[in-house]
Amino acid sequence: MAGVRHASVGKSPRRSNGNRPSDDALLDAARDVFDVTGYHATSMEAIAQHANSTKPTLYAHFGSKEQLYRAALEREASQMRGWLFEAYESVAGLTMEEQVRADMLAFFRYATTHPTGFGLLFGDTGSGPAAEVRDDLVHAITDQIAVRIRAYYIQRRLPPPAQSAELLASMLVGIAIHGGRQALLLSLPPADVGAFATALAHAGLQHLAPAHMEAIDELG
């Protein structure tokens, strides 16, 4: 996230002769620099220095700064999606409140253990590749949570909710995303903010009656 310095960005330790950087190593460097300085203020020279590589190597691997930026974003989105979906699968079958608690904590554990990747995905950039990749990721997470909300109802032989499932999922994801962003902006421990967000979501679900879901679905 531009303006929030998660790690020192400078020249990486010198590589031994003949040890060429992998795509992942170059993407690590790009992620770190883009996260600290933002897309427009970042130069390929700065990324090359951080990777202890060269600008021609970056261009040979990724073609352009925008393509490198998109590649870094897409890799972080893929990693976060895999992390969260694995966590979702591990708590299937629990009560809805327990699943939401586990989901929320998994989200904030990711922000805690991958601060530069989270900052890159959910930073201040509101357009371009960052917005596109972020929106795709948010939609995938929201859709997955909506599927699980319906599965919870079906397992209990209740009529599955329609559009209210997407609405509830979107609200829960919004709590996680905005809480995570504020944690980074205010330099608060993401784990502690995650516990706070979990308590907020849990309190809301305790007061959510089936009639509330039904009322939203009737609007459709």
SVG drawing of the C-alpha trace seen along z (x, -y; Angstrom):
<svg xmlns="http://www.w3.org/2000/svg" viewBox="-41 -9 71 40">
<polyline fill="none" stroke="black" stroke-width="0.4" points="0.0,0.0 1.6,-3.2 2.5,-5.4 2.7,-2.5 6.2,-1.1 6.1,2.6 9.7,3.4 12.8,1.7 13.1,1.4 16.7,1.2 19.1,3.4 18.9,7.1 22.0,9.1 24.3,9.6 23.8,12.8 26.6,15.1 27.7,15.0 25.5,17.0 22.6,17.2 19.8,15.5 16.7,14.3 13.6,16.4 10.3,14.9 9.1,15.3 12.2,13.4 11.5,10.6 7.9,10.5 8.8,10.4 10.9,7.4 8.2,5.7 5.6,6.4 7.8,4.8 8.6,1.7 5.1,1.2 3.6,1.6 5.8,-1.1 5.9,-3.7 2.8,-3.0 2.6,-2.2 3.2,-5.7 6.1,-6.5 7.9,-3.2 10.6,-2.9 11.8,0.3 15.3,-0.8 14.2,-0.8 12.7,2.7 15.8,4.0 18.0,2.6 15.8,4.2 16.0,7.5 19.7,7.1 19.0,7.5 18.8,5.3 16.2,3.4 16.8,5.5 16.1,8.6 12.8,7.2 11.7,6.3 12.8,9.7 10.7,11.5 7.6,9.3 7.6,6.9 6.6,3.7 6.1,2.0 2.3,2.5 2.6,6.1 5.0,6.6 2.6,4.8 -0.3,7.0 1.7,10.1 2.6,9.2 -1.1,8.4 -2.4,11.6 0.2,13.8 -0.8,12.2 -4.5,12.6 -4.0,16.3 -2.1,16.9 -4.7,15.1 -7.5,17.0 -5.9,20.3 -5.1,19.5 -8.7,18.4 -10.4,21.2 -8.3,23.8 -9.4,22.2 -13.0,22.3 -12.9,26.0 -11.4,26.8 -14.4,25.4 -17.3,26.6 -20.0,28.2 -19.6,25.8 -22.3,23.4 -22.6,20.2 -21.2,18.1 -18.2,20.5 -17.6,20.5 -17.7,16.7 -15.3,16.4 -12.9,18.8 -13.2,17.0 -12.6,13.6 -9.6,14.8 -8.1,16.5 -8.4,13.2 -6.6,11.3 -4.0,14.0 -3.2,13.5 -2.9,9.8 -0.6,10.4 1.7,12.9 1.6,11.3 1.5,7.5 3.1,6.4 0.9,8.7 -2.2,7.5 -1.1,3.9 -0.5,4.3 -4.0,5.8 -6.0,3.5 -4.0,0.3 -5.3,-3.1 -5.2,-2.5 -8.8,-2.9 -8.4,-2.1 -6.3,-0.2 -4.9,3.3 -5.1,3.1 -8.8,2.4 -9.5,5.1 -7.5,7.8 -8.9,6.7 -12.5,6.8 -12.1,10.2 -10.6,11.5 -13.4,9.9 -16.1,11.4 -14.5,14.8 -14.4,14.6 -17.9,13.3 -19.3,15.9 -17.6,18.7 -19.0,17.4 -22.5,17.1 -22.3,20.7 -21.4,21.8 -24.2,19.8 -26.7,21.6 -25.0,24.9 -25.5,24.2 -29.2,23.8 -29.5,26.9 -27.7,29.0 -30.3,28.0 -33.2,28.7 -34.1,25.1 -34.9,23.2 -31.7,21.7 -31.5,17.9 -31.3,16.3 -29.9,12.8 -29.7,12.3 -26.8,14.8 -24.7,12.6 -25.7,9.5 -24.7,11.0 -21.4,12.4 -20.6,9.0 -21.1,7.3 -18.9,9.8 -16.1,9.5 -16.4,5.7 -15.8,5.8 -12.7,7.9 -11.3,5.8 -11.8,2.4 -10.7,3.6 -7.5,5.0 -6.8,1.7 -7.3,-0.4 -5.0,2.0 -2.2,1.3 -2.9,-2.4 -3.0,-2.9 -0.1,-0.5 -2.4,1.6 -1.7,5.4 -3.9,7.1 -4.5,10.0 -6.0,7.8 -8.1,5.9 -9.2,9.3 -10.5,10.3 -12.4,7.0 -13.9,7.5 -14.8,11.1 -16.7,9.9 -18.5,7.3 -19.6,9.9 -20.6,12.4 -22.7,9.8 -24.5,8.9 -25.2,12.6 -26.7,13.2 -29.4,10.6 -29.9,11.8 -33.2,13.7 -34.4,15.8 -37.1,13.3 -34.4,10.6 -33.0,12.9 -36.5,13.6 -37.4,10.0 -34.4,9.2 -35.2,12.2 -38.8,11.0 -37.5,7.7 -36.1,9.7"/>
</svg>
